[in-house]
Amino acid sequence: MQTIAERLKFACERKDQAAASANRPSDSIQLLAVSKTKPVSDIRLAYEAGQRLFGENYIQEGVEKVQTLSELTDIVWHLIGPIQSNKTRDVAAHFDWVQSIDREKIARRLNDQRPEHLPALNVCIQVNIDEEGSKSGVHVDELDGLVNAVSGFERLQLRGLMAIPKADASAEQQQRTLQTLAELFDHYRTKLSNFDTLSVGMSGDMDEAIAHGSTMVRIGTAIFGARTP
């Protein structure tokens, strides 16, 4: 059985190979280790193997891990799951990034509740790129309004877009989706400073996402093993 360090090394090598195939520098794509439902001990093993970016889906679980591992001051914590209004204070106080902004109300609360002693909270807007009813995210035709709103908050730093494309899409549909995301990212990147992150791609579609300009891939099971439901 492979160790977490071995699986992490393989995931990084696969990312770098995909970057090379796309004629992109390997350091232009970051790997976010998705550690939801996994114990703190697993995160420590990945950290000892050199991983610094970790993503959590569930707020309470994520906050507990942030607090438990507070001595590891160079970990960068990303929240990648949905946010309820009554949880924004915990998110604003504990995370470095939020990738799942999908409405102005949540962005405003995060802005207002971000502690003054912390730097601005890095955020990405989640786009429901395939308009799936079961997924969070703003629809493409509403993206402009949300980008403009989030850009105006002083305690938030809008860094980019996040998306979870349809899992069972055909190869042709997958290509169209990723191309649309790349075009949206390029459109806003030319207009906004510090807009540098396109978070798309997981174990199953990492290569295609990187070929279409992803700057951050989110890898969980391939590093930590199967998750507890």
ChimeraX commands (.cxc) that place a marker at each C-alpha (Angstrom):
marker #1 position 0.00,0.00,0.00 radius 0.5
marker #1 position 1.35,3.43,-0.94 radius 0.5
marker #1 position 1.94,6.04,1.72 radius 0.5
marker #1 position 0.45,9.53,1.61 radius 0.5
marker #1 position 3.90,10.89,0.75 radius 0.5
marker #1 position 4.19,8.50,-2.20 radius 0.5
marker #1 position 0.70,9.31,-3.49 radius 0.5
marker #1 position 1.35,13.03,-3.11 radius 0.5
marker #1 position 4.60,12.69,-5.07 radius 0.5
marker #1 position 2.78,10.84,-7.85 radius 0.5
marker #1 position 0.01,13.49,-7.98 radius 0.5
marker #1 position 2.61,16.26,-8.26 radius 0.5
marker #1 position 4.43,14.38,-11.00 radius 0.5
marker #1 position 1.19,13.90,-12.92 radius 0.5
marker #1 position 0.44,17.61,-12.60 radius 0.5
marker #1 position 3.89,18.50,-13.88 radius 0.5
marker #1 position 3.56,16.09,-16.81 radius 0.5
marker #1 position 0.22,17.65,-17.75 radius 0.5
marker #1 position 1.81,21.08,-17.58 radius 0.5
marker #1 position 4.65,19.98,-19.84 radius 0.5
marker #1 position 2.16,18.52,-22.34 radius 0.5
marker #1 position 0.37,21.89,-22.38 radius 0.5
marker #1 position 3.68,23.76,-22.80 radius 0.5
marker #1 position 3.21,25.47,-19.46 radius 0.5
marker #1 position 5.68,25.91,-16.59 radius 0.5
marker #1 position 5.06,23.36,-13.85 radius 0.5
marker #1 position 5.01,26.09,-11.22 radius 0.5
marker #1 position 2.12,27.85,-12.98 radius 0.5
marker #1 position -0.26,25.22,-11.56 radius 0.5
marker #1 position -0.70,24.67,-7.83 radius 0.5
marker #1 position -1.93,21.46,-6.24 radius 0.5
marker #1 position -4.55,21.84,-3.53 radius 0.5
marker #1 position -4.75,18.76,-1.29 radius 0.5
marker #1 position -8.42,18.21,-0.43 radius 0.5
marker #1 position -8.43,16.80,3.07 radius 0.5
marker #1 position -12.14,16.72,3.90 radius 0.5
marker #1 position -13.17,13.87,6.26 radius 0.5
marker #1 position -9.51,12.96,6.73 radius 0.5
marker #1 position -7.85,13.07,10.17 radius 0.5
marker #1 position -5.32,15.67,11.23 radius 0.5
marker #1 position -2.67,12.94,11.26 radius 0.5
marker #1 position -3.05,12.55,7.48 radius 0.5
marker #1 position -2.66,16.28,6.97 radius 0.5
marker #1 position 0.52,16.21,9.06 radius 0.5
marker #1 position 1.93,13.43,6.87 radius 0.5
marker #1 position 1.20,15.42,3.71 radius 0.5
marker #1 position 2.71,18.51,5.33 radius 0.5
marker #1 position 5.87,16.59,6.24 radius 0.5
marker #1 position 6.07,15.53,2.58 radius 0.5
marker #1 position 6.08,19.19,1.54 radius 0.5
marker #1 position 2.42,19.99,0.89 radius 0.5
marker #1 position 1.27,23.42,2.09 radius 0.5
marker #1 position -2.13,24.08,0.42 radius 0.5
marker #1 position -5.09,22.24,1.94 radius 0.5
marker #1 position -8.77,22.40,1.05 radius 0.5
marker #1 position -11.72,21.68,3.31 radius 0.5
marker #1 position -15.39,21.35,2.33 radius 0.5
marker #1 position -17.09,21.41,5.71 radius 0.5
marker #1 position -16.77,24.52,7.84 radius 0.5
marker #1 position -16.88,23.09,11.37 radius 0.5
marker #1 position -14.48,20.28,10.48 radius 0.5
marker #1 position -12.18,22.72,8.71 radius 0.5
marker #1 position -12.11,25.20,11.61 radius 0.5
marker #1 position -11.23,22.42,14.05 radius 0.5
marker #1 position -8.31,21.36,11.83 radius 0.5
marker #1 position -7.09,24.94,11.43 radius 0.5
marker #1 position -7.09,25.35,15.20 radius 0.5
marker #1 position -5.46,21.98,15.88 radius 0.5
marker #1 position -2.65,22.66,13.40 radius 0.5
marker #1 position -2.21,26.32,14.27 radius 0.5
marker #1 position 1.50,25.83,14.98 radius 0.5
marker #1 position 2.04,25.05,11.26 radius 0.5
marker #1 position 1.92,28.70,10.31 radius 0.5
marker #1 position 2.78,28.23,6.62 radius 0.5
marker #1 position -0.26,26.08,5.80 radius 0.5
marker #1 position -2.65,27.91,3.48 radius 0.5
marker #1 position -6.24,26.87,4.22 radius 0.5
marker #1 position -8.87,26.97,1.46 radius 0.5
marker #1 position -12.59,26.53,2.02 radius 0.5
marker #1 position -14.03,24.94,-1.11 radius 0.5
marker #1 position -17.50,23.96,0.12 radius 0.5
marker #1 position -20.78,25.86,0.33 radius 0.5
marker #1 position -21.30,28.51,3.00 radius 0.5
marker #1 position -24.43,29.18,5.02 radius 0.5
marker #1 position -24.99,32.71,6.28 radius 0.5
marker #1 position -24.74,31.68,9.93 radius 0.5
marker #1 position -21.24,30.23,9.36 radius 0.5
marker #1 position -19.55,33.21,7.71 radius 0.5
marker #1 position -17.97,34.53,10.92 radius 0.5
marker #1 position -16.07,31.28,11.50 radius 0.5
marker #1 position -14.97,31.20,7.87 radius 0.5
marker #1 position -13.80,34.82,7.90 radius 0.5
marker #1 position -11.78,34.26,11.07 radius 0.5
marker #1 position -10.01,31.01,10.19 radius 0.5
marker #1 position -9.49,30.52,6.45 radius 0.5
marker #1 position -6.98,32.12,4.10 radius 0.5
marker #1 position -9.03,31.49,0.96 radius 0.5
marker #1 position -12.69,30.92,0.12 radius 0.5
marker #1 position -13.31,29.43,-3.30 radius 0.5
marker #1 position -17.08,29.06,-3.11 radius 0.5
marker #1 position -18.51,32.61,-3.24 radius 0.5
marker #1 position -21.77,32.38,-5.16 radius 0.5
marker #1 position -23.82,35.35,-3.97 radius 0.5
marker #1 position -23.26,38.90,-2.79 radius 0.5
marker #1 position -24.80,38.34,0.65 radius 0.5
marker #1 position -22.12,35.80,1.59 radius 0.5
marker #1 position -19.33,38.00,0.22 radius 0.5
marker #1 position -20.60,40.99,2.18 radius 0.5
marker #1 position -20.76,39.05,5.44 radius 0.5
marker #1 position -17.25,37.66,4.94 radius 0.5
marker #1 position -15.98,41.16,4.23 radius 0.5
marker #1 position -17.65,42.65,7.30 radius 0.5
marker #1 position -16.57,39.80,9.59 radius 0.5
marker #1 position -12.93,39.47,8.47 radius 0.5
marker #1 position -10.83,40.32,11.55 radius 0.5
marker #1 position -8.85,43.52,11.21 radius 0.5
marker #1 position -5.57,41.89,12.25 radius 0.5
marker #1 position -5.72,39.48,9.31 radius 0.5
marker #1 position -4.93,40.31,5.68 radius 0.5
marker #1 position -7.78,40.55,3.18 radius 0.5
marker #1 position -9.48,37.22,2.57 radius 0.5
marker #1 position -8.62,35.72,-0.81 radius 0.5
marker #1 position -11.76,34.63,-2.63 radius 0.5
marker #1 position -12.83,32.95,-5.84 radius 0.5
marker #1 position -16.29,33.08,-7.34 radius 0.5
marker #1 position -17.79,29.64,-7.94 radius 0.5
marker #1 position -19.32,29.36,-11.40 radius 0.5
marker #1 position -22.03,26.78,-12.07 radius 0.5
marker #1 position -20.55,26.34,-15.50 radius 0.5
marker #1 position -22.84,23.52,-16.66 radius 0.5
marker #1 position -25.92,24.98,-14.93 radius 0.5
marker #1 position -26.55,21.85,-12.87 radius 0.5
marker #1 position -29.40,22.13,-10.41 radius 0.5
marker #1 position -27.56,20.06,-7.80 radius 0.5
marker #1 position -24.52,22.33,-7.66 radius 0.5
marker #1 position -23.79,25.68,-6.10 radius 0.5
marker #1 position -22.38,28.54,-8.08 radius 0.5
marker #1 position -23.43,31.60,-10.02 radius 0.5
marker #1 position -24.66,31.19,-13.59 radius 0.5
marker #1 position -22.52,32.69,-16.31 radius 0.5
marker #1 position -25.06,35.38,-17.18 radius 0.5
marker #1 position -24.97,36.61,-13.55 radius 0.5
marker #1 position -21.20,36.53,-13.19 radius 0.5
marker #1 position -20.53,40.14,-14.17 radius 0.5
marker #1 position -22.71,41.51,-11.40 radius 0.5
marker #1 position -21.12,39.34,-8.73 radius 0.5
marker #1 position -17.58,40.13,-9.93 radius 0.5
marker #1 position -18.34,43.84,-9.70 radius 0.5
marker #1 position -19.84,43.48,-6.21 radius 0.5
marker #1 position -17.03,41.36,-4.77 radius 0.5
marker #1 position -14.38,43.63,-6.29 radius 0.5
marker #1 position -15.77,46.49,-4.23 radius 0.5
marker #1 position -15.25,44.90,-0.81 radius 0.5
marker #1 position -12.12,46.18,0.93 radius 0.5
marker #1 position -11.56,43.11,3.13 radius 0.5
marker #1 position -11.81,40.66,0.25 radius 0.5
marker #1 position -9.29,40.11,-2.53 radius 0.5
marker #1 position -10.94,38.64,-5.61 radius 0.5
marker #1 position -8.42,36.15,-7.00 radius 0.5
marker #1 position -10.32,34.22,-9.64 radius 0.5
marker #1 position -12.91,31.61,-10.54 radius 0.5
marker #1 position -13.67,28.10,-9.30 radius 0.5
marker #1 position -15.82,25.49,-11.02 radius 0.5
marker #1 position -16.83,21.85,-10.75 radius 0.5
marker #1 position -17.66,20.68,-14.30 radius 0.5
marker #1 position -20.21,17.95,-14.89 radius 0.5
marker #1 position -18.73,14.61,-13.88 radius 0.5
marker #1 position -20.36,12.47,-16.59 radius 0.5
marker #1 position -19.86,14.86,-19.50 radius 0.5
marker #1 position -18.83,13.58,-22.90 radius 0.5
marker #1 position -15.35,14.46,-24.10 radius 0.5
marker #1 position -16.83,17.06,-26.43 radius 0.5
marker #1 position -18.93,18.66,-23.70 radius 0.5
marker #1 position -15.97,18.65,-21.31 radius 0.5
marker #1 position -13.87,20.49,-23.89 radius 0.5
marker #1 position -16.59,23.12,-24.42 radius 0.5
marker #1 position -17.00,23.64,-20.67 radius 0.5
marker #1 position -13.29,24.04,-20.03 radius 0.5
marker #1 position -12.91,26.35,-23.01 radius 0.5
marker #1 position -15.74,28.56,-21.73 radius 0.5
marker #1 position -14.09,28.73,-18.31 radius 0.5
marker #1 position -10.75,29.64,-19.87 radius 0.5
marker #1 position -12.37,32.45,-21.85 radius 0.5
marker #1 position -14.15,33.82,-18.77 radius 0.5
marker #1 position -10.92,33.70,-16.77 radius 0.5
marker #1 position -8.97,35.49,-19.48 radius 0.5
marker #1 position -11.70,38.12,-19.81 radius 0.5
marker #1 position -11.56,39.12,-16.14 radius 0.5
marker #1 position -7.83,38.67,-15.78 radius 0.5
marker #1 position -7.24,41.46,-18.27 radius 0.5
marker #1 position -9.50,43.80,-16.27 radius 0.5
marker #1 position -8.69,43.06,-12.61 radius 0.5
marker #1 position -5.45,43.17,-10.66 radius 0.5
marker #1 position -4.47,40.03,-8.72 radius 0.5
marker #1 position -7.04,38.00,-10.68 radius 0.5
marker #1 position -4.74,35.03,-11.20 radius 0.5
marker #1 position -6.53,31.84,-10.17 radius 0.5
marker #1 position -8.60,29.39,-12.18 radius 0.5
marker #1 position -9.43,26.56,-9.81 radius 0.5
marker #1 position -10.69,23.65,-11.89 radius 0.5
marker #1 position -9.64,20.05,-12.33 radius 0.5
marker #1 position -9.66,17.03,-10.05 radius 0.5
marker #1 position -8.22,13.54,-10.34 radius 0.5
marker #1 position -10.45,12.60,-13.26 radius 0.5
marker #1 position -10.00,15.69,-15.42 radius 0.5
marker #1 position -6.70,17.19,-14.27 radius 0.5
marker #1 position -4.92,16.85,-17.60 radius 0.5
marker #1 position -7.73,18.45,-19.60 radius 0.5
marker #1 position -8.15,21.26,-17.06 radius 0.5
marker #1 position -4.46,22.10,-17.16 radius 0.5
marker #1 position -4.54,22.09,-20.95 radius 0.5
marker #1 position -7.29,24.73,-20.72 radius 0.5
marker #1 position -5.46,27.05,-18.34 radius 0.5
marker #1 position -6.24,25.80,-14.84 radius 0.5
marker #1 position -3.88,27.33,-12.27 radius 0.5
marker #1 position -5.03,25.14,-9.36 radius 0.5
marker #1 position -6.13,21.51,-9.33 radius 0.5
marker #1 position -7.97,20.03,-6.35 radius 0.5
marker #1 position -6.83,16.50,-5.51 radius 0.5
marker #1 position -8.22,14.47,-2.62 radius 0.5
marker #1 position -8.70,10.72,-2.95 radius 0.5
marker #1 position -5.56,10.26,-5.06 radius 0.5
marker #1 position -3.54,11.61,-2.11 radius 0.5
marker #1 position -5.46,10.57,1.00 radius 0.5
marker #1 position -7.35,7.50,-0.20 radius 0.5
marker #1 position -11.09,6.87,-0.27 radius 0.5
marker #1 position -13.14,9.19,1.92 radius 0.5
marker #1 position -15.52,8.28,4.66 radius 0.5
marker #1 position -19.06,9.07,3.41 radius 0.5
marker link #1:1,2 radius 0.2
marker link #1:2,3 radius 0.2
marker link #1:3,4 radius 0.2
marker link #1:4,5 radius 0.2
marker link #1:5,6 radius 0.2
marker link #1:6,7 radius 0.2
marker link #1:7,8 radius 0.2
marker link #1:8,9 radius 0.2
marker link #1:9,10 radius 0.2
marker link #1:10,11 radius 0.2
marker link #1:11,12 radius 0.2
marker link #1:12,13 radius 0.2
marker link #1:13,14 radius 0.2
marker link #1:14,15 radius 0.2
marker link #1:15,16 radius 0.2
marker link #1:16,17 radius 0.2
marker link #1:17,18 radius 0.2
marker link #1:18,19 radius 0.2
marker link #1:19,20 radius 0.2
marker link #1:20,21 radius 0.2
marker link #1:21,22 radius 0.2
marker link #1:22,23 radius 0.2
marker link #1:23,24 radius 0.2
marker link #1:24,25 radius 0.2
marker link #1:25,26 radius 0.2
marker link #1:26,27 radius 0.2
marker link #1:27,28 radius 0.2
marker link #1:28,29 radius 0.2
marker link #1:29,30 radius 0.2
marker link #1:30,31 radius 0.2
marker link #1:31,32 radius 0.2
marker link #1:32,33 radius 0.2
marker link #1:33,34 radius 0.2
marker link #1:34,35 radius 0.2
marker link #1:35,36 radius 0.2
marker link #1:36,37 radius 0.2
marker link #1:37,38 radius 0.2
marker link #1:38,39 radius 0.2
marker link #1:39,40 radius 0.2
marker link #1:40,41 radius 0.2
marker link #1:41,42 radius 0.2
marker link #1:42,43 radius 0.2
marker link #1:43,44 radius 0.2
marker link #1:44,45 radius 0.2
marker link #1:45,46 radius 0.2
marker link #1:46,47 radius 0.2
marker link #1:47,48 radius 0.2
marker link #1:48,49 radius 0.2
marker link #1:49,50 radius 0.2
marker link #1:50,51 radius 0.2
marker link #1:51,52 radius 0.2
marker link #1:52,53 radius 0.2
marker link #1:53,54 radius 0.2
marker link #1:54,55 radius 0.2
marker link #1:55,56 radius 0.2
marker link #1:56,57 radius 0.2
marker link #1:57,58 radius 0.2
marker link #1:58,59 radius 0.2
marker link #1:59,60 radius 0.2
marker link #1:60,61 radius 0.2
marker link #1:61,62 radius 0.2
marker link #1:62,63 radius 0.2
marker link #1:63,64 radius 0.2
marker link #1:64,65 radius 0.2
marker link #1:65,66 radius 0.2
marker link #1:66,67 radius 0.2
marker link #1:67,68 radius 0.2
marker link #1:68,69 radius 0.2
marker link #1:69,70 radius 0.2
marker link #1:70,71 radius 0.2
marker link #1:71,72 radius 0.2
marker link #1:72,73 radius 0.2
marker link #1:73,74 radius 0.2
marker link #1:74,75 radius 0.2
marker link #1:75,76 radius 0.2
marker link #1:76,77 radius 0.2
marker link #1:77,78 radius 0.2
marker link #1:78,79 radius 0.2
marker link #1:79,80 radius 0.2
marker link #1:80,81 radius 0.2
marker link #1:81,82 radius 0.2
marker link #1:82,83 radius 0.2
marker link #1:83,84 radius 0.2
marker link #1:84,85 radius 0.2
marker link #1:85,86 radius 0.2
marker link #1:86,87 radius 0.2
marker link #1:87,88 radius 0.2
marker link #1:88,89 radius 0.2
marker link #1:89,90 radius 0.2
marker link #1:90,91 radius 0.2
marker link #1:91,92 radius 0.2
marker link #1:92,93 radius 0.2
marker link #1:93,94 radius 0.2
marker link #1:94,95 radius 0.2
marker link #1:95,96 radius 0.2
marker link #1:96,97 radius 0.2
marker link #1:97,98 radius 0.2
marker link #1:98,99 radius 0.2
marker link #1:99,100 radius 0.2
marker link #1:100,101 radius 0.2
marker link #1:101,102 radius 0.2
marker link #1:102,103 radius 0.2
marker link #1:103,104 radius 0.2
marker link #1:104,105 radius 0.2
marker link #1:105,106 radius 0.2
marker link #1:106,107 radius 0.2
marker link #1:107,108 radius 0.2
marker link #1:108,109 radius 0.2
marker link #1:109,110 radius 0.2
marker link #1:110,111 radius 0.2
marker link #1:111,112 radius 0.2
marker link #1:112,113 radius 0.2
marker link #1:113,114 radius 0.2
marker link #1:114,115 radius 0.2
marker link #1:115,116 radius 0.2
marker link #1:116,117 radius 0.2
marker link #1:117,118 radius 0.2
marker link #1:118,119 radius 0.2
marker link #1:119,120 radius 0.2
marker link #1:120,121 radius 0.2
marker link #1:121,122 radius 0.2
marker link #1:122,123 radius 0.2
marker link #1:123,124 radius 0.2
marker link #1:124,125 radius 0.2
marker link #1:125,126 radius 0.2
marker link #1:126,127 radius 0.2
marker link #1:127,128 radius 0.2
marker link #1:128,129 radius 0.2
marker link #1:129,130 radius 0.2
marker link #1:130,131 radius 0.2
marker link #1:131,132 radius 0.2
marker link #1:132,133 radius 0.2
marker link #1:133,134 radius 0.2
marker link #1:134,135 radius 0.2
marker link #1:135,136 radius 0.2
marker link #1:136,137 radius 0.2
marker link #1:137,138 radius 0.2
marker link #1:138,139 radius 0.2
marker link #1:139,140 radius 0.2
marker link #1:140,141 radius 0.2
marker link #1:141,142 radius 0.2
marker link #1:142,143 radius 0.2
marker link #1:143,144 radius 0.2
marker link #1:144,145 radius 0.2
marker link #1:145,146 radius 0.2
marker link #1:146,147 radius 0.2
marker link #1:147,148 radius 0.2
marker link #1:148,149 radius 0.2
marker link #1:149,150 radius 0.2
marker link #1:150,151 radius 0.2
marker link #1:151,152 radius 0.2
marker link #1:152,153 radius 0.2
marker link #1:153,154 radius 0.2
marker link #1:154,155 radius 0.2
marker link #1:155,156 radius 0.2
marker link #1:156,157 radius 0.2
marker link #1:157,158 radius 0.2
marker link #1:158,159 radius 0.2
marker link #1:159,160 radius 0.2
marker link #1:160,161 radius 0.2
marker link #1:161,162 radius 0.2
marker link #1:162,163 radius 0.2
marker link #1:163,164 radius 0.2
marker link #1:164,165 radius 0.2
marker link #1:165,166 radius 0.2
marker link #1:166,167 radius 0.2
marker link #1:167,168 radius 0.2
marker link #1:168,169 radius 0.2
marker link #1:169,170 radius 0.2
marker link #1:170,171 radius 0.2
marker link #1:171,172 radius 0.2
marker link #1:172,173 radius 0.2
marker link #1:173,174 radius 0.2
marker link #1:174,175 radius 0.2
marker link #1:175,176 radius 0.2
marker link #1:176,177 radius 0.2
marker link #1:177,178 radius 0.2
marker link #1:178,179 radius 0.2
marker link #1:179,180 radius 0.2
marker link #1:180,181 radius 0.2
marker link #1:181,182 radius 0.2
marker link #1:182,183 radius 0.2
marker link #1:183,184 radius 0.2
marker link #1:184,185 radius 0.2
marker link #1:185,186 radius 0.2
marker link #1:186,187 radius 0.2
marker link #1:187,188 radius 0.2
marker link #1:188,189 radius 0.2
marker link #1:189,190 radius 0.2
marker link #1:190,191 radius 0.2
marker link #1:191,192 radius 0.2
marker link #1:192,193 radius 0.2
marker link #1:193,194 radius 0.2
marker link #1:194,195 radius 0.2
marker link #1:195,196 radius 0.2
marker link #1:196,197 radius 0.2
marker link #1:197,198 radius 0.2
marker link #1:198,199 radius 0.2
marker link #1:199,200 radius 0.2
marker link #1:200,201 radius 0.2
marker link #1:201,202 radius 0.2
marker link #1:202,203 radius 0.2
marker link #1:203,204 radius 0.2
marker link #1:204,205 radius 0.2
marker link #1:205,206 radius 0.2
marker link #1:206,207 radius 0.2
marker link #1:207,208 radius 0.2
marker link #1:208,209 radius 0.2
marker link #1:209,210 radius 0.2
marker link #1:210,211 radius 0.2
marker link #1:211,212 radius 0.2
marker link #1:212,213 radius 0.2
marker link #1:213,214 radius 0.2
marker link #1:214,215 radius 0.2
marker link #1:215,216 radius 0.2
marker link #1:216,217 radius 0.2
marker link #1:217,218 radius 0.2
marker link #1:218,219 radius 0.2
marker link #1:219,220 radius 0.2
marker link #1:220,221 radius 0.2
marker link #1:221,222 radius 0.2
marker link #1:222,223 radius 0.2
marker link #1:223,224 radius 0.2
marker link #1:224,225 radius 0.2
marker link #1:225,226 radius 0.2
marker link #1:226,227 radius 0.2
marker link #1:227,228 radius 0.2
marker link #1:228,229 radius 0.2
view
